[in-house]
Amino acid sequence: MDISWGCGKFLAVIINLFGQLDGSFMLLLRWKLISPVPKVWHCVHAASGAKRKSTLALQYQRLEWHHLRSKLTTQLASNALGDHTVKQLSIISEKRIEKIREERNAENLIEGFERYVYSFGAEVIFAIIVDRRLEALSKSCFPPIAERLMFATKNLFEVSHESTHELPWWKYFPTKSYRKLAKCEDIMYDVFSDLMNKDLISGEATETQSLVLNQILTAEAGIETTGNATMFLLHDILNNPEVKVHVYEELDQVLLSPEDAKTPPILLKLKCLIACITESLRMTPVAPNVARILENRLSFDVITLLLESAFNLL
């Protein structure tokens, strides 16, 4: 086992279990990050750790993920779905802003702000996927479905934090974080499965639903990451006064009036905000340990990953 320490303005521990590409497994234990961290990955490997098995696993995962990506990308990147998403975002965002204005105190503080963010993420994904309102932003009481999704989303935020700052022992045995993750995903899977079955039986499935509802895992991924990504983004912007000023100025210039329609072309003009979102996701990934497929050849230290290799980002 080789252990090496990162250098520069961040602290990192990289553990290389095998020292070769076919069986290498690299862990990045991040503490307080001050500057951007280089891309670090660990290759998909077989439980036995044998080189032959690892190579087969790598090739198998590459084909499976390529097949999955080819099936999902076209549908999820369509213009119709993009317009539908922006429309739902605009409606729900306006409602959330109203709630925040109502609930803030004299010091402009809001009790339980995280709950608003979690509910916003669940509400948006729910509206996009099933084309109906979840009413998760209701102050008095949450519908049963909203309560279930809120519980799952809140716990997924905790799991995301734990999996980012802890060694991923869940890859070897069911840890507390892994059990929590499985429970939350089961809840979301059951909720969307029940809704789909009811709509299919009653014949009320819409064209938008037919486009996306077969990808239940995509809906889960949206809920898992939307609320978390929003929390990290707000934290990053508000803790950088200079960036905060630029974002506010850009919003005032592009969105002249709250009543203006927020279309995809208009949102693309928010260059500074887009850059903030990209950087926030890079600095604090909300879905660590998710398998990826390389678009280009990538080299790190003495290891080179080929085009379309399957790997996991930490």
N, C-alpha and C positions, 0 to 999 in steps of 0.2 A: 504494500500500500504506500502510495506517495502522497505526502501532504505538503502543500506549498501555500505561502501567504501572498495575498494580493498586495499591490503597492499603490502609491499615490495618495489621494485624499479620502479613500474609502478602505474599509477593512473587510477582507473576504477570506474565506477558507475554501480551498478547492481540494477535494479528496478524489484521487484517481485510483480506482480499485484494481484496474487491470493494466493500465499503461499503454493499451493498444486500441485502435479504432473499433475492431469487431466486438470487443467486450468492455469498452470503457464506460464508466458511469461517473459523471462528474457532478458534484454538489456545490452549490454556491450558498454559503451561509452569510446573509447580509445583515449588518448591524445598522449603524447610522450612516446613511449615504449622503455625502456632501457633493460629489461630482458624479457625472454619468458613469455607469458601469458598462464595460465591454460586454458583448454578447457571449454568454456562456450557455452551454447545452450539455445534455447527456444523451447518449445514443440509446435507442430502444434495445433492450437486451433480454435474453431468456433467463428464467429463474435459475437454471443450472449454472449459468455463467460460462458455459462451454463456447469456444469461438465459433464452432460450426453452427450451433444452435442460435447464437447471437446473430450471425450473418443471415440465417434463414428468417429470423424474427424481423430483422431490419428490412429485408426485401418484402416480406409479407405485409408488414405495416405500411410500407410505401405504396403498394398496390391498393390496399384497402382505403387508405386516406385519399389517394388520388381519385378513386372511384367515388367516394363520398363527396369530395370537394366538387367534382365535375357535375354531380347531380344537384347540388345545392346552390352553386354559385350563380347560375343563369337565372333561377327563379328569385333568389334573394336580392339580386342586383338589378332587377327589372325596373324600368321607369315608373310603371304603374304602382308597384309596391313602394317605391321611394316617395312618390307624391302622396300616397295614402299615409305613409309614416309621418311625413312632415305635417300633414293636416291634423292627424291625431295628436302629435306633439304640441302643436299650436293651441288646440282646444284645451288640453289637459294642463299645459303650462300656465295659461291664463287663469284657470281655476286654482292652481296651486299658488300663484301670486296673490290672488284675492284672499286665500286662506291665511297666507303669511302676514298680510297686512292686518287682517282681523285679529290674529293671535299674538302679534308682537306687543311687548309691554312698553312702558315709557322709555326704557333704555334701548329699545329696538332689539331686544333679545327674545328668543322663542324657546319655550320649554319643549324638549323632545323634538328638536329640529331633525335629528336623524330619522325619526319616524316619518316625517314629511317626505324626506328624500327616498326612503325605502318604498313608501306607498306610491310615490310618483313613478319610480321605476316599474313597479308591479302594474300600475294602472296603464302606463304607456304600452308595455309589452302585451298586456291583456287586450287592450283596444286594437292594437295592430294585428294580433293573431286571430282573435275571435270577433273583431268588429263590433264590440259592444262595451259599455262602460262598466267598470268594476265598482265604482263609487267608493274606492278605498280612501279617498280624501275627505270622506264624511267626518265631521267632528264628533257627533254624538255617538254613533255606533258603527261598527264595521260589519258588513255582511259576512256570513260564515266563510265563503270562498275567499274574501279579502283577508280575513283573519288567518286562514291557512297559508296563503301566499306570503303574507307579511311575516309570519313566524319563520317560514322557510327562507325568505330573503334576509331577515335579520341574522339568522344563524349562519347563512352562507357568507355574510360579511365577516363574521368572526372566524370562520374556517379559512377564508381567503387570507386574513391576517396571520393566522397560525401557520398556514402552509408556506407563507412567504418568509417567516422569521424562524422556522424550525426545520430540523432535518426531516426529510420525507420518509419517515419510518413506515408510513401507511402503505408504501409500496411492498412491504414485506409481511406486515401483519395488521389486522384491523385496529388501528389506534382510536382514541376518543374522537379526534378530528375526522377521521375517515367515517366512523359510525354516524357522526353528526351530518356529514356531507351526504351520505347515503340516505339518511332519513329525510333530509330536506328535498333531495331530488325525487325521492319516492312521492312526497307530498305533491310536488308540482306535476309530476307525471300523472298522478291519479286525478288531479284537478282538470288538467287539459284533456285527458283521456275521457273522463266523464262528460265533459262539455261536447267533445267531438261526437261521442256515441249518441248523445241526446239529439244533436243537430242532424246527424245522419239518419236517425230513426224518424225524426219529425219532418225531414226533408227541407230544413231551414238553412242548410249549409250554403254560404254565399260564395261567389267566385273568388273573393280574396281569401276566404277560409280554405277553399279547395286548393289554392296556390301554395299555402304555407302550412296548413294544419297537419299534414303528414309528417312534418319535421318537428315532432314534439320536443326533441332534444334541443332544437334551435330556440324554441320558446323558453326552455329552461335556461339555456345559456344567456339569453337576453335578460332574464330576471336576475340571474346570478351576477351579472356584470354591470347592469345599468345603474343601479343604486350605488354600488361600491365605487364605480368610476366617477359618478357625480360627486360623491363625498371627497374623494381624493383630489378631483379637479378644483373644487371650491377651496379646499385647504391650500392647495398649491398657489392658486391665484391670490387669495386673501393674505397669504404670508409673504408675498412679493409685491410691495407697494408700487414699484415702478411698472410691473406687468399689469397690476390691477388698474392703474390709470389708463394705460394703453387699451385695455379691453373695454373699459367704460367709454372712452372716447370713440372707439370704433363702433360700438353698439349705437351710440348717439348719432353717428354719421350715417350708418347704413339703415338702421331702423328709426326713421324720423318720427314715427308715431306708433303708439301701441296698437292702433287699429289697423296698421298696414299688414297686408297679407304676407305671411312668411313662407315663401316658396323656396325650393331647392336652389335656383339661381341666385336668389338674394342671400341665402345662408352661406353660399360659397364665397361671397364677398367678405365674410368675416375672417380674414386671413390670420389675424392675431389670435383670435379665439380658437381657430382650427389648429394653429401651431401649439397653443397651450394644451389642447386636448391630446394631441399627438405626444407631446413631451410628458404630460402627466401619465399617460398610459405606458410610456416607455420607462419612466422612472419608478412607477408603482404599478406593475401589471396586476390586474384584477383577476386574471385566470392563469396563475403559474402552473407549471407542470402540464400544460396542454400540448398535445402533439402537433407539430407543424411539418410542412413539406417545404424544403428549400427551393426558392425560385432561381438562385444562382449558386455557384460553387463558393463554399465558405471555408476559410482557414482560420484556425485559432491555435497559436503556439505551434506544436509539432503535429497537430491533427488536422486533417482536411476532410470535409464532408462534401460529397459529390452532389450534383444537381439532382433534385427530387428525392434526396435522402429524407427519411422520416426521423425526426428527433423531437426531444422535449425541451421547451424553454423553461428556465427557472427565473 
